[in-house]
Amino acid sequence: MKPTKISELLVLTGVAAVATWILIRVFYGSMPPIPVYAGASLYLAAIAEVILAFVIRSRIKGSQIGDGYRQLHPIAAARALALAKASVLVGSATTGVWIGALVYLIPQRSVLKAAAEDTPGAWVGLGAAIALVAAALWLEHCCKTPEDTPDEPAH
């Protein structure tokens, strides 16, 4: 599987940001308030992925790959890689959503009381989304197989 391209993530983030800004601009008056904890659940996913990344990394470095006790099963590594790929896309799209929200909210804070109250929740969500992207990219990196060492020539 090919590594995730940062350029693709930036495009996804940009599209989500523009779409969110347009939607919020049109529908902000009928939207519910953004609580501070709205995006915080992504922090839990990011923490779980970082822990998983360190476990996988240590097992791969220790050549503990197989189906025995305390070994990393290859299917588990493939599932972790699929989780990382999905999470990086979700995190990038969510980053764009929170950026789009903040682009609308920040200038409106002095005009709309609701915008001032919604801004902290958007910042928390943005931080969580960025943390998820970073954790997912780290997990993806940790799922790489170690480079094969060339065979030593016979003496």
Secondary structure, DSSP 4 states (H G I P E B T S, - for coil): -PPPPHHHHHHHHHHHHHHHHHHHHHHGGGSPP--TTTTTHHHHHHHHHHHHHHHHHHHHHTT-BSSSTT-B-HHHHHHHHHHHHHHHHHHHHHHHHHHHHHHHHHHHTTT-HHHHHHHHHHHHHHHHHHHHHHHHHHHHHHTSPPPPPPPPPP-
